[in-house]
Amino acid sequence: MTPAARSWLARPELARLWDRLHERLQRNGIAIRGRVLIPDASHAEREALALLMGRAYPAGTITIALADLDERLRSTAAGCGVADAVTELRGQLTNRPAVRSARRAEREQVWVAADDAIGAAGLAESPWASAWLEEIRRGGALARLPPDRAVSLVAQAVSVLSRLVPPVRPDSLPSHPAPQVQPGIGRGELAERVTGTAHGLDDDTVLARLVLRGLARSRDEEFPADARGRRELWQAAGVATDQVWSTALTYGLMPLGDDWPARMLRERSHAQAETHLTMRDLRRIQWRLPPATEIFVCENPRVVEAAADAACRRPLVCTSGNPSTTVLALLDLLAAAGARLAYRGDFDWPGVAMANRILGRYDARPWRMAAADYEQHVQAARDRATPLQPLSGQPVTAEWDPELAPAMQALAVGVQEESALELLLADLA
């Protein structure tokens, strides 16, 4: 394009034409087709467009066919087509459909790479894996990242999950399986193994959210809504979020031995003092117990507090609700040391489900959790005019007493553990 032609085409009266052409060409893949409209054209604009196109235009909206303009420009002093003229006057044109198509192809490669990673990790036959990928695909978090970063994150997430969730069948194991983590491994240690940094699985990272969604899917649970739920999900998978943050509340434990952790527990027990044990504490103690030791297990910390106030002598471990990894690790150690466990929880459907798990895992005996105990607690609460909450949720059969669930359905109220505090303290005394 000659300088004179460029100067004439750049006149203000043609500015709207080039602006609209610049947008139109980028939108339709720089294809010379269709029309552009110049609404409410001024007299000066009509004159300039008439000179450009070689035809007169009446007042109102002017329609310019791109093919006609392209031919006109090539046959005049401009000596180039519409695309070159627009580029000269308004800057580089971007083929937006082609860019979108390329991005879609790049994004699709993310999920192809994810499928490959799942297959290589031996998780392809796991029913949760495809649902997990679809969930994170719909979530859009990876779509906002560069494709290479998204591929890397998915690969790391699969690597973590392959360490925490075993494959469905032995024949789906990869040729080089990821080493399984040891129960109680720290989240920072696991993160460093996979990402090279101890902060790779911190709560605020995309990787941690991807892994937690996979863990929730593998356990058929909802994605945790708060920090506590996230910690519990990590712990349920055998990952300690903090070796000193999570504790097991205990009272009256009397391990044998002259090592200082055992002496500390015995001294606190003699002083009727409760003790919070961290995962690090559990690893320090040599768990040797007197013969025929029976350890009571409760759900509510109020029972421990009351036992300490009453100077009870029987050993007690509190789950503080759903047992954390630290609590389960302690109970595992106590059971392995020969202790027999007796468990007591709440009389509601989640409490029955939890009791089923703990009684089954440790072959423990139920502690005042029979149907007769439930009926006694309900009557005592009513005699005291204590309000009772209605039962909610799906009924759960008590595996230790088939009469309990029918009794609870008949009375339709829940009874919290601490409502039987006097009876529990009598046992502990």
Secondary structure as UniProt FT lines:
FT   HELIX           3..9
FT   HELIX           12..14
FT   HELIX           15..27
FT   TURN            28..30
FT   STRAND          35..41
FT   HELIX           43..53
FT   STRAND          60..65
FT   HELIX           66..75
FT   TURN            77..78
FT   HELIX           82..90
FT   HELIX           96..120
FT   TURN            121..122
FT   TURN            124..125
FT   HELIX           127..139
FT   HELIX           142..144
FT   HELIX           147..164
FT   HELIX           170..172
FT   TURN            183..184
FT   STRAND          185..186
FT   HELIX           187..195
FT   TURN            198..201
FT   TURN            203..204
FT   HELIX           206..218
FT   TURN            219..220
FT   HELIX           227..236
FT   TURN            237..238
FT   STRAND          239..240
FT   TURN            243..245
FT   STRAND          247..251
FT   HELIX           260..270
FT   TURN            271..272
FT   STRAND          275..278
FT   HELIX           279..284
FT   TURN            291..292
FT   STRAND          294..298
FT   HELIX           301..309
FT   TURN            310..311
FT   STRAND          316..318
FT   HELIX           325..336
FT   TURN            337..338
FT   STRAND          340..343
FT   HELIX           349..362
FT   STRAND          365..366
FT   HELIX           371..383
FT   TURN            384..385
FT   TURN            399..400
FT   TURN            402..403
FT   HELIX           404..411
FT   HELIX           417..420
FT   HELIX           421..428
//
